[in-house]
Amino acid sequence: MEKRIFLASPNMSKEGYEQKYVKEAFDTNWIAPLGENVNKFEEELADYVGVKHAAALSSGTAAIHMAFKALDVKQGDIVFCSDLTFSATVNPVIYQDAVPVFIDSEKDTWNMDPKALEKAFEKYPNPKAVVVVHLYGTPAKIDEIKEICDKHGVPLVEDAAESLGATYNGKQTGTFGKYGIYSFNGNKIITTSGGGMLVSDDEERIAKVRFWATQAREKARHYEHKEIGYNYRMSNIVAGIGRGQLKVLDERIKQKNDIYNNYKEGFKDIADIKIQEIPKDTNPNHWLSVITLKEDSKVKPIDIMEVLEKENIESRPVWKPMHMQPVFKDYDFIKVEGEPVSTELFERGVCLPSDTNMTKEEQDVVIDIIKKFWK
């Protein structure tokens, strides 16, 4: 194809909401970090997901880092982490000189397996925190995971970077644990080009995170620092983009759902293809639509990705599990039994173009290209 079809690209509102807020920042000369857009974006995002407080930060990774700092995760502490995720979930554990222990996925949601989590608690009774990912916008079995964490008295952090707007039993992902984080990276369901948000009902801790994220500058006429700080605060320009994007979030979720349903319908007669399922009591945002191929399929994920790339269409493998990453090879991995589910999903999965800028006709081209393998 002459026009490239992307996996997931930024999509600004046709109404120009983003430009309105950015223009206000320029008109008031409030280009520096912080300002009205930052304050309002925090309030509006918190209101949307149903939490009391939010801190707008420079990235989702920064938000995870600040969550761990707020929990006083420090050198030698153990943190249980979803195995099937992007490394940004785990890197902040290392920033704090803590020790990640990776927890395998289960097959229903592809997210952290509650049974493997229980097994991890048997081996490591006193972790400092658990961080669970809602993969590709599909909620984890968060009620079971939270119940386990509560039973052991361990705080839960939700990495909802991919799942903003997704719900479990009507409640937004990112709001079940002590802290939740969202990402507004360029490929997310709404974007600020870069940026993230930490949310919690704990007003004191969120205020402390804002303090740390602004170089831990004390209230004094001179520059006074009693703690190590970080340059993690979101800029007023970026927050303006976020405020505009938040206005079209529900529209983007509908578009992502339409894309998912089109793929599901398009591949329904191909026994070798299985699209990520919608678990009971959940409403995923379908940030990415992902398929897996049967183990004995003559077609392999690389075959699909290569033929799509030849047609100028972007696709990707499923995340390579953390326990398989060279940088994390020395850390423990907990699974229930048999072949790790995360490994299986990585080896058999393909992330299909899920771009809200993609037309129905362009998506049909993607479907037809893939279906030709079985003709």
Secondary structure, DSSP 8 states (H G I E B T S, - for coil): --S-B-SS-----TT-HHHHHHHHHHHTT--SBSSHHHHHHHHHHHHHHT-SEEEEES-HHHHHHHHHHHTT--TT-EEEEESSS-GGGTHHHHHTT-EEEEE-B-TTTSSB-HHHHHHHHHH-S--SEEEEE-GGG----HHHHHHHHHHHT--EEEE-TT-TT-EETTEETTSSSSEEEEE-BTTSSS--BS-EEEEES-HHHHHHHHHHHBTTB-SSSS--BSS---B-B-BHHHHHHHHHHHTTHHHHHHHHHHHHHHHHHHTTT-TTEEE----TTEE---SSEEEEE-TT-SS-HHHHHHHHHHTTB--EE----GGGSGGGTTS-EE-SSSS-HHHHHHHHEEEE---TT--HHHHHHHHHHHHGGG-
